[in-house]
Amino acid sequence: MGIVLVGGGARSGKSRFALEYAESRSQRPAFLATGEARDEEMRERIRRHQSERSSRWTTVEEPLDLCAALQRESTRFDLLLVDCLTLWLSNVLLHPQRDVRAELRGLGACLETWSGPALLLITNEVGLGIVPESPLAREFRDLAGEMNQAVARVADEVYWMVFGIPMTVKGPRESG
C-alpha cells in the first residue's frame, strides 16, 4: 500500500473513506491525531471521530512533532493513519517557536525516505474558494497547497473526495 493521500474539502467524506480503506487492509492500525481540543466545537468533533473508530484502533495524539511520531510508532503498527495534515500545518504555523518552512521540509524528507508500514494521510483542500482576507489565512492557504503537492508527489496513491465519493487521482505505482 505504501503512502496514500486522501484529500478533499470540508465534510467531503475524507475520514470515513480513510477509515474504511485502512480497516480493509490492516490488522493493527494506529490513528495519529493532530487536532487539539481548544474549544467545545473541536472537542465534539474529536468525540465524533473517536466514536467512528472500531476497538482495533490505537490513538496517538501528536499536534506538532509529526515525523517523530511516525518514526516512533512505525514498528508498533501495520498502518498509520494521520488525520490530518492541514491541522498539523495550522498547529505549526501558529506555534511561535516553530519554523514552518523547516517543518515542511522535514515532512517531505520523512515521506521521501519512508520505509515503515502503510501510511494513510488525510488533508484538506483549502485553495478552491475565494482569496482569504487576512495575510495569515493567505499564508496558510499557500502553505497547504505547497504541502499537498509535495505529499502527492511522493504518494503511491492519491484520492480526491467529492460528495462522499472517492475519485482516484493517482493509482498504485506499477511494479517493474
MIMAR-295796 format. One record per atom (N, C-alpha, C): residue number from 1; atom name; x, y, z. Coordinates in steps of 0.2 Angstrom, whole numbers. Layout:
BEGIN
NUM | CA | X | Y | Z
...
This chain:
BEGIN
1 | N | 4 | -6 | 0
1 | CA | 0 | 0 | 0
1 | C | 4 | 6 | 0
2 | N | 10 | 6 | 4
2 | CA | 14 | 12 | 3
2 | C | 11 | 18 | 7
3 | N | 12 | 24 | 3
3 | CA | 9 | 30 | 6
3 | C | 3 | 32 | 2
4 | N | -2 | 34 | 5
4 | CA | -9 | 35 | 2
4 | C | -11 | 42 | 5
5 | N | -13 | 47 | 0
5 | CA | -15 | 53 | 2
5 | C | -23 | 54 | 0
6 | N | -27 | 56 | 5
6 | CA | -34 | 57 | 4
6 | C | -35 | 64 | 5
7 | N | -38 | 68 | 0
7 | CA | -39 | 75 | 1
7 | C | -46 | 76 | -1
8 | N | -48 | 83 | 0
8 | CA | -55 | 85 | -2
8 | C | -57 | 91 | 3
9 | N | -62 | 93 | 1
9 | CA | -65 | 99 | 5
9 | C | -68 | 97 | 12
10 | N | -70 | 102 | 16
10 | CA | -73 | 100 | 22
10 | C | -80 | 96 | 21
11 | N | -80 | 91 | 26
11 | CA | -86 | 87 | 26
11 | C | -87 | 83 | 19
12 | N | -81 | 81 | 16
12 | CA | -82 | 78 | 9
12 | C | -82 | 70 | 10
13 | N | -80 | 68 | 16
13 | CA | -80 | 61 | 17
13 | C | -73 | 58 | 18
14 | N | -68 | 62 | 19
14 | CA | -61 | 60 | 19
14 | C | -60 | 55 | 24
15 | N | -62 | 57 | 30
15 | CA | -60 | 52 | 36
15 | C | -64 | 46 | 36
16 | N | -70 | 46 | 34
16 | CA | -74 | 40 | 33
16 | C | -71 | 35 | 28
17 | N | -69 | 38 | 22
17 | CA | -66 | 34 | 17
17 | C | -59 | 31 | 19
18 | N | -55 | 35 | 23
18 | CA | -49 | 33 | 25
18 | C | -49 | 27 | 30
19 | N | -54 | 28 | 35
19 | CA | -55 | 23 | 40
19 | C | -57 | 16 | 36
20 | N | -62 | 17 | 32
20 | CA | -64 | 10 | 28
20 | C | -58 | 7 | 24
21 | N | -54 | 12 | 21
21 | CA | -49 | 9 | 17
21 | C | -44 | 6 | 22
22 | N | -42 | 9 | 27
22 | CA | -37 | 6 | 32
22 | C | -40 | 0 | 35
23 | N | -46 | 0 | 37
23 | CA | -49 | -6 | 41
23 | C | -49 | -12 | 36
24 | N | -50 | -11 | 30
24 | CA | -50 | -17 | 25
24 | C | -43 | -19 | 23
25 | N | -37 | -16 | 26
25 | CA | -30 | -18 | 24
25 | C | -26 | -18 | 30
26 | N | -29 | -18 | 36
26 | CA | -24 | -18 | 42
26 | C | -27 | -22 | 48
27 | N | -22 | -25 | 51
27 | CA | -24 | -29 | 57
27 | C | -23 | -25 | 64
28 | N | -17 | -20 | 63
28 | CA | -15 | -16 | 69
28 | C | -14 | -9 | 67
29 | N | -20 | -6 | 66
29 | CA | -20 | 1 | 64
29 | C | -19 | 6 | 70
30 | N | -15 | 12 | 68
30 | CA | -15 | 17 | 73
30 | C | -18 | 24 | 70
31 | N | -21 | 27 | 74
31 | CA | -24 | 34 | 72
31 | C | -20 | 39 | 75
32 | N | -16 | 43 | 71
32 | CA | -12 | 48 | 73
32 | C | -16 | 55 | 72
33 | N | -18 | 57 | 78
33 | CA | -22 | 63 | 78
33 | C | -18 | 69 | 79
34 | N | -19 | 74 | 75
34 | CA | -15 | 80 | 75
34 | C | -19 | 86 | 78
35 | N | -26 | 85 | 79
35 | CA | -30 | 90 | 81
35 | C | -30 | 91 | 89
36 | N | -31 | 97 | 91
36 | CA | -31 | 99 | 98
36 | C | -38 | 102 | 100
37 | N | -40 | 100 | 105
37 | CA | -47 | 102 | 108
37 | C | -46 | 108 | 111
38 | N | -46 | 114 | 107
38 | CA | -45 | 120 | 110
38 | C | -52 | 124 | 112
39 | N | -58 | 121 | 109
39 | CA | -64 | 124 | 111
39 | C | -69 | 118 | 111
40 | N | -75 | 120 | 113
40 | CA | -81 | 114 | 113
40 | C | -82 | 111 | 106
41 | N | -82 | 115 | 101
41 | CA | -84 | 113 | 95
41 | C | -79 | 108 | 92
42 | N | -72 | 109 | 94
42 | CA | -67 | 104 | 92
42 | C | -67 | 98 | 96
43 | N | -69 | 99 | 103
43 | CA | -70 | 93 | 107
43 | C | -75 | 89 | 105
44 | N | -81 | 91 | 102
44 | CA | -86 | 87 | 100
44 | C | -84 | 84 | 93
45 | N | -80 | 87 | 89
45 | CA | -78 | 84 | 83
45 | C | -73 | 78 | 84
46 | N | -69 | 79 | 89
46 | CA | -65 | 74 | 91
46 | C | -68 | 68 | 94
47 | N | -73 | 69 | 98
47 | CA | -78 | 64 | 101
47 | C | -81 | 60 | 95
48 | N | -84 | 64 | 90
48 | CA | -87 | 61 | 85
48 | C | -82 | 56 | 81
49 | N | -76 | 59 | 79
49 | CA | -71 | 55 | 76
49 | C | -70 | 48 | 80
50 | N | -69 | 49 | 86
50 | CA | -67 | 43 | 90
50 | C | -72 | 38 | 90
51 | N | -79 | 40 | 90
51 | CA | -84 | 35 | 90
51 | C | -85 | 32 | 84
52 | N | -82 | 34 | 78
52 | CA | -82 | 31 | 72
52 | C | -77 | 25 | 71
53 | N | -72 | 25 | 76
53 | CA | -67 | 20 | 75
53 | C | -68 | 14 | 79
54 | N | -67 | 8 | 76
54 | CA | -68 | 2 | 80
54 | C | -63 | 1 | 85
55 | N | -63 | -4 | 89
55 | CA | -59 | -5 | 95
55 | C | -52 | -8 | 93
56 | N | -51 | -9 | 86
56 | CA | -45 | -11 | 84
56 | C | -40 | -5 | 84
57 | N | -42 | 1 | 84
57 | CA | -38 | 6 | 83
57 | C | -35 | 9 | 89
58 | N | -28 | 10 | 89
58 | CA | -25 | 14 | 94
58 | C | -24 | 21 | 92
59 | N | -26 | 26 | 97
59 | CA | -25 | 33 | 95
59 | C | -19 | 35 | 98
60 | N | -15 | 39 | 94
60 | CA | -9 | 43 | 96
60 | C | -10 | 50 | 95
61 | N | -9 | 54 | 100
61 | CA | -11 | 61 | 99
61 | C | -4 | 65 | 98
62 | N | -3 | 69 | 92
62 | CA | 3 | 72 | 91
62 | C | 2 | 78 | 87
63 | N | 1 | 84 | 90
63 | CA | -1 | 90 | 86
63 | C | 5 | 94 | 83
64 | N | 11 | 92 | 85
64 | CA | 17 | 96 | 82
64 | C | 22 | 92 | 79
65 | N | 25 | 87 | 83
65 | CA | 31 | 83 | 80
65 | C | 28 | 77 | 76
66 | N | 26 | 78 | 71
66 | CA | 23 | 73 | 66
66 | C | 28 | 68 | 64
67 | N | 33 | 70 | 61
67 | CA | 38 | 65 | 59
67 | C | 41 | 61 | 64
68 | N | 42 | 64 | 70
68 | CA | 45 | 60 | 76
68 | C | 40 | 55 | 78
69 | N | 33 | 56 | 78
69 | CA | 28 | 52 | 80
69 | C | 28 | 46 | 75
70 | N | 28 | 48 | 68
70 | CA | 28 | 42 | 63
70 | C | 34 | 38 | 64
71 | N | 40 | 40 | 65
71 | CA | 45 | 36 | 66
71 | C | 45 | 32 | 72
72 | N | 42 | 35 | 78
72 | CA | 42 | 31 | 84
72 | C | 37 | 26 | 84
73 | N | 31 | 27 | 80
73 | CA | 26 | 22 | 80
73 | C | 26 | 17 | 74
74 | N | 31 | 18 | 70
74 | CA | 32 | 14 | 64
74 | C | 33 | 6 | 65
75 | N | 35 | 4 | 71
75 | CA | 37 | -3 | 72
75 | C | 31 | -6 | 76
76 | N | 26 | -2 | 79
76 | CA | 21 | -5 | 83
76 | C | 15 | -7 | 79
77 | N | 14 | -4 | 73
77 | CA | 8 | -5 | 69
77 | C | 9 | -6 | 62
78 | N | 4 | -9 | 59
78 | CA | 5 | -11 | 52
78 | C | 2 | -6 | 47
79 | N | -1 | 0 | 50
79 | CA | -4 | 5 | 46
79 | C | -4 | 11 | 51
80 | N | -2 | 17 | 49
80 | CA | -3 | 23 | 52
80 | C | -8 | 28 | 48
81 | N | -13 | 30 | 51
81 | CA | -17 | 35 | 48
81 | C | -17 | 42 | 51
82 | N | -15 | 47 | 48
82 | CA | -14 | 54 | 50
82 | C | -20 | 58 | 48
83 | N | -23 | 60 | 53
83 | CA | -29 | 65 | 52
83 | C | -28 | 71 | 57
84 | N | -26 | 76 | 54
84 | CA | -25 | 77 | 47
84 | C | -19 | 82 | 46
85 | N | -16 | 82 | 40
85 | CA | -10 | 86 | 38
85 | C | -11 | 94 | 39
86 | N | -17 | 96 | 37
86 | CA | -19 | 103 | 37
86 | C | -20 | 105 | 44
87 | N | -22 | 101 | 49
87 | CA | -22 | 103 | 56
87 | C | -15 | 104 | 59
88 | N | -11 | 99 | 57
88 | CA | -4 | 99 | 59
88 | C | -1 | 105 | 56
89 | N | -2 | 107 | 50
89 | CA | 1 | 113 | 47
89 | C | -1 | 119 | 51
90 | N | -8 | 120 | 53
90 | CA | -10 | 125 | 56
90 | C | -7 | 126 | 63
91 | N | -6 | 120 | 67
91 | CA | -3 | 120 | 73
91 | C | 4 | 123 | 73
92 | N | 8 | 120 | 68
92 | CA | 15 | 123 | 67
92 | C | 15 | 130 | 65
93 | N | 11 | 132 | 61
93 | CA | 11 | 139 | 59
93 | C | 9 | 144 | 64
94 | N | 5 | 142 | 69
94 | CA | 3 | 146 | 75
94 | C | 8 | 145 | 81
95 | N | 12 | 141 | 80
95 | CA | 17 | 140 | 86
95 | C | 23 | 144 | 85
96 | N | 24 | 149 | 90
96 | CA | 29 | 154 | 90
96 | C | 36 | 152 | 89
97 | N | 37 | 145 | 91
97 | CA | 44 | 143 | 91
97 | C | 46 | 138 | 85
98 | N | 41 | 138 | 81
98 | CA | 42 | 133 | 75
98 | C | 43 | 137 | 69
99 | N | 48 | 134 | 65
99 | CA | 49 | 137 | 58
99 | C | 45 | 132 | 53
100 | N | 40 | 135 | 51
100 | CA | 35 | 131 | 47
100 | C | 38 | 129 | 40
101 | N | 43 | 132 | 37
101 | CA | 46 | 130 | 31
101 | C | 51 | 124 | 33
102 | N | 54 | 125 | 38
102 | CA | 59 | 119 | 40
102 | C | 55 | 113 | 42
103 | N | 49 | 114 | 45
103 | CA | 44 | 108 | 47
103 | C | 42 | 105 | 40
104 | N | 40 | 109 | 35
104 | CA | 38 | 106 | 29
104 | C | 43 | 102 | 25
105 | N | 49 | 105 | 26
105 | CA | 55 | 101 | 23
105 | C | 56 | 95 | 26
106 | N | 55 | 95 | 33
106 | CA | 56 | 89 | 37
106 | C | 51 | 84 | 35
107 | N | 45 | 86 | 34
107 | CA | 39 | 81 | 32
107 | C | 41 | 78 | 26
108 | N | 43 | 82 | 21
108 | CA | 45 | 80 | 14
108 | C | 50 | 74 | 15
109 | N | 56 | 76 | 19
109 | CA | 61 | 71 | 19
109 | C | 59 | 65 | 23
110 | N | 55 | 65 | 28
110 | CA | 52 | 59 | 31
110 | C | 48 | 55 | 26
111 | N | 44 | 58 | 22
111 | CA | 40 | 54 | 17
111 | C | 44 | 51 | 12
112 | N | 49 | 55 | 9
112 | CA | 53 | 53 | 3
112 | C | 57 | 47 | 5
113 | N | 59 | 46 | 12
113 | CA | 63 | 40 | 14
113 | C | 59 | 35 | 18
114 | N | 52 | 36 | 18
114 | CA | 48 | 32 | 22
114 | C | 49 | 24 | 20
115 | N | 50 | 20 | 25
115 | CA | 51 | 13 | 24
115 | C | 47 | 9 | 29
116 | N | 43 | 13 | 33
116 | CA | 39 | 10 | 38
116 | C | 32 | 7 | 35
117 | N | 27 | 6 | 40
117 | CA | 21 | 2 | 37
117 | C | 17 | 7 | 33
118 | N | 12 | 4 | 31
118 | CA | 7 | 8 | 26
118 | C | 5 | 15 | 30
119 | N | 5 | 20 | 26
119 | CA | 4 | 27 | 29
119 | C | -2 | 30 | 25
120 | N | -7 | 32 | 28
120 | CA | -13 | 35 | 25
120 | C | -13 | 42 | 28
121 | N | -13 | 47 | 24
121 | CA | -13 | 54 | 26
121 | C | -19 | 57 | 23
122 | N | -22 | 61 | 28
122 | CA | -28 | 65 | 26
122 | C | -26 | 72 | 26
123 | N | -29 | 76 | 21
123 | CA | -28 | 83 | 20
123 | C | -34 | 86 | 18
124 | N | -34 | 93 | 19
124 | CA | -39 | 97 | 16
124 | C | -37 | 101 | 10
125 | N | -41 | 102 | 6
125 | CA | -40 | 107 | 0
125 | C | -43 | 113 | 2
126 | N | -39 | 118 | 3
126 | CA | -42 | 125 | 6
126 | C | -41 | 130 | 1
127 | N | -39 | 129 | -5
127 | CA | -37 | 134 | -10
127 | C | -43 | 135 | -16
128 | N | -48 | 132 | -15
128 | CA | -53 | 132 | -20
128 | C | -58 | 138 | -20
129 | N | -58 | 141 | -14
129 | CA | -63 | 146 | -13
129 | C | -60 | 153 | -15
130 | N | -63 | 158 | -11
130 | CA | -61 | 165 | -13
130 | C | -54 | 166 | -9
131 | N | -51 | 171 | -11
131 | CA | -44 | 173 | -8
131 | C | -46 | 176 | -1
132 | N | -43 | 173 | 4
132 | CA | -44 | 175 | 11
132 | C | -42 | 182 | 12
133 | N | -45 | 185 | 16
133 | CA | -44 | 192 | 18
133 | C | -38 | 194 | 22
134 | N | -36 | 189 | 26
134 | CA | -31 | 191 | 31
134 | C | -24 | 188 | 28
135 | N | -18 | 191 | 29
135 | CA | -12 | 188 | 27
135 | C | -11 | 181 | 30
136 | N | -12 | 180 | 36
136 | CA | -11 | 174 | 39
136 | C | -15 | 168 | 36
137 | N | -21 | 170 | 34
137 | CA | -25 | 165 | 31
137 | C | -23 | 163 | 24
138 | N | -20 | 169 | 20
138 | CA | -17 | 168 | 14
138 | C | -11 | 164 | 14
139 | N | -7 | 165 | 19
139 | CA | -1 | 161 | 20
139 | C | -3 | 154 | 21
140 | N | -8 | 152 | 26
140 | CA | -10 | 146 | 27
140 | C | -12 | 142 | 21
141 | N | -16 | 145 | 17
141 | CA | -19 | 143 | 10
141 | C | -13 | 141 | 6
142 | N | -8 | 145 | 5
142 | CA | -2 | 144 | 1
142 | C | 2 | 138 | 3
143 | N | 3 | 138 | 10
143 | CA | 7 | 133 | 13
143 | C | 4 | 126 | 12
144 | N | -3 | 126 | 13
144 | CA | -6 | 120 | 12
144 | C | -6 | 117 | 5
145 | N | -7 | 122 | 0
145 | CA | -6 | 120 | -7
145 | C | 1 | 117 | -8
146 | N | 6 | 120 | -6
146 | CA | 13 | 118 | -7
146 | C | 14 | 111 | -4
147 | N | 11 | 110 | 3
147 | CA | 12 | 104 | 6
147 | C | 8 | 98 | 3
148 | N | 2 | 100 | 1
148 | CA | -2 | 94 | -3
148 | C | 2 | 92 | -9
149 | N | 4 | 97 | -13
149 | CA | 8 | 95 | -19
149 | C | 14 | 91 | -18
150 | N | 18 | 92 | -13
150 | CA | 24 | 89 | -11
150 | C | 22 | 82 | -9
151 | N | 17 | 81 | -5
151 | CA | 15 | 74 | -2
151 | C | 12 | 70 | -8
152 | N | 8 | 73 | -12
152 | CA | 5 | 70 | -18
152 | C | 11 | 67 | -23
153 | N | 16 | 71 | -23
153 | CA | 22 | 68 | -27
153 | C | 25 | 62 | -25
154 | N | 25 | 61 | -18
154 | CA | 29 | 55 | -16
154 | C | 24 | 49 | -14
155 | N | 17 | 51 | -14
155 | CA | 12 | 46 | -13
155 | C | 11 | 41 | -18
156 | N | 10 | 35 | -16
156 | CA | 9 | 29 | -21
156 | C | 2 | 30 | -24
157 | N | -3 | 32 | -20
157 | CA | -10 | 33 | -21
157 | C | -12 | 40 | -19
158 | N | -17 | 43 | -23
158 | CA | -20 | 49 | -21
158 | C | -27 | 49 | -22
159 | N | -31 | 50 | -18
159 | CA | -39 | 50 | -19
159 | C | -41 | 57 | -17
160 | N | -46 | 59 | -21
160 | CA | -49 | 66 | -20
160 | C | -57 | 64 | -19
161 | N | -59 | 67 | -13
161 | CA | -66 | 65 | -11
161 | C | -71 | 71 | -13
162 | N | -76 | 69 | -16
162 | CA | -81 | 74 | -19
162 | C | -88 | 71 | -17
163 | N | -91 | 75 | -13
163 | CA | -98 | 72 | -11
163 | C | -98 | 65 | -8
164 | N | -93 | 63 | -4
164 | CA | -93 | 57 | -1
164 | C | -90 | 51 | -6
165 | N | -88 | 53 | -12
165 | CA | -86 | 48 | -17
165 | C | -79 | 49 | -18
166 | N | -75 | 44 | -18
166 | CA | -68 | 44 | -19
166 | C | -66 | 44 | -26
167 | N | -62 | 49 | -29
167 | CA | -60 | 49 | -36
167 | C | -53 | 47 | -36
168 | N | -50 | 43 | -40
168 | CA | -43 | 41 | -40
168 | C | -40 | 46 | -44
169 | N | -35 | 49 | -41
169 | CA | -31 | 54 | -44
169 | C | -24 | 51 | -47
170 | N | -22 | 47 | -42
170 | CA | -15 | 43 | -44
170 | C | -16 | 36 | -41
171 | N | -15 | 31 | -45
171 | CA | -16 | 25 | -43
171 | C | -10 | 22 | -41
172 | N | -10 | 15 | -39
172 | CA | -4 | 12 | -36
172 | C | 1 | 12 | -42
173 | N | 8 | 13 | -40
173 | CA | 13 | 13 | -44
173 | C | 14 | 6 | -47
174 | N | 16 | 6 | -54
174 | CA | 17 | -1 | -57
174 | C | 23 | -3 | -55
175 | N | 23 | -10 | -53
175 | CA | 30 | -13 | -51
175 | C | 34 | -15 | -58
176 | N | 40 | -15 | -57
176 | CA | 44 | -17 | -63
176 | C | 49 | -12 | -65
